[in-house]
Amino acid sequence: MESAPVNFRNMDAVKTSLMAAVLATFLFFIPYLNWLVAGYFAVFFYRRRTRQAVNIVAGVRIGWLTGLMTFAILAVLMYFSALVLRSPGVMDMVKVLAQKDNSVQQMVGILQNGPQMIGLLATMFVFVTFLSMTGGLLGAVLTGRVSPRPRGGNTV
């Protein structure tokens, strides 16, 4: 039986990619590695769901779907962060934090500057999709072939 192509019409691929993207978002505290792990586990869960072997091309495509979904989630979170920063009382609290931590000041500056935010999003897109695709590649290579289901009958 030939496996379905991995694209947005393949609901098994979309579901497992979305699940892995949410996992990557929750693992934000280990940057870069979380996107690699998400691509790997997207392939792992796709194989478990479909019981079909995943070749290298399909693994990279599943990783790409995962990267796109992860990027979409992160872009929405950044957009809402920028909106929250524009609300009246929040900026005063952020300025107090920025006095204590220079990295907070830099991030606020990026979120308030349109061209810098677009540059950050473009860079983030490249990193997220590349690392997720690499994780998908590793998932396809390291998980190997699916063993066939046992058939009924005598085993003697």
N, C-alpha and C positions, 0 to 999 in steps of 0.2 A: 504494500500500500504506500503510495507516494504522499509525502507530507504536504500540507498546505503551505503556500508561500508566506513568508514572514513580512507582513505589511499591516496597515491600519485596518484592513478588512478581516484579518485573522483575529478573531475575538480572544482566542487563547493567548496569543502573543500580546495583545493590548492589555488584557487583564494582568498577566504576569509582569509586564513592563510597568504598569501603573503601581502595582504592589511594591515592586522593587524601587521605584522612584519615591514612593512615600517612605520606604525604609531608609533610603539615602538621605531624605530630608530630616528624618528623626536622628540620623547619625551625623548631624552637622558639626559636632564637636571633634570629629576626626576628618578634617577636610582632605580632599583628593582621594584618600583611601576609601571614603564612603561611596564615591562614584564608581570606583573600580569594583568594589564589592557588590554594588547594585547591579552592574552589568553581569557579573558572574552569577549572582543568585537569580537574576531574571532568566538566564539560560537553564540553570538548575531547576527552577520551578516550572519552566516551560516543558522541560523533558519529563518531569514527574506528572504534569497535567496531561500531556499528549501521549506519553509512552512511546515517543519516536526519537530516533537519533537526531542530533543537531549537528550539521556540518559547520565548517568554519564560516562560510558566507552567512548562513542563517544565524549563527551565534553573534556575528558582528552586527547583523540587522536587528536582532533582539536588543543588543546593547545600544544601538543607535536609537531605537524606539524608547528605551529606558532613559537615555540621555536627553532626548527631546522632552519627555514628560517631566524629568527632574528639572530641566532648565525652565520649563513653563511654571512649575510650582515655585521655584526660586524667584523668577521674574515677578510673579504676582505678589510674593512676600515682600520683595524690594519695593514694589509700587505702593503697597499699603504702608510700608515703613516710611516712605517719602511723604505720603499723605498725613500720617500721624505726626511727623516732624513739623508739618506746616500748621498744625493746630496751636492755638495761642499759648496755653500753659506749658506745653511739653517742651517747647524750645528753651524756656528758662531753666528747666530741670536738666536738659541736655548740656547747656552751657556750663552749669555747675560741674557736671561729670567731665566735660571736656577740659576743664581747668586741671583736673586730677590726672587725666589719661589722654595723652596726645593722639593715640589711635582713634579714640572716639571723635575727636575734633576732625581728623582726616576723613573719617567715614561720613560724618555729617556734611562736610564740605563736598564730598562726592555726590551724596544724595541730593544736595541742593543745586548742583551744577549740572545742567542738562547734557552738554557734550561729554563731561566726565562720566556721567551715569551710563550714557550710551556706550562709551568705550569699555566701561566695566562690564556691561551686559554682553558685549561682543566677546570680550576675553573669557567671561564666564561660560558663554555658549561653547566656545572652542574647547575649553578644559573639560567641561561636563560631558559633552558628547564624545570627545576623544577618549577620555578615561572610561566612560561607560562602554564604548565600543571595544576597548582593550579588555575590559572585564568580560564582555560577551565572548570575545575571542578565546580568552583563557578558559571560560566556562565550557565552550565547545571542545576545546582540546583536552582539558583535564578530566571532564566527566566521562569521556569515552562513549562507547556504544551502549545502547539499551539492550539488555539481555531479552531474548524472546520470552513471551509468556509460556508457562508450562502447558502442555497439551494433555488431555485426558488419555487414559489407556494404561496398559501395562508398562512398567518401568523396569521389568526384569529382563 
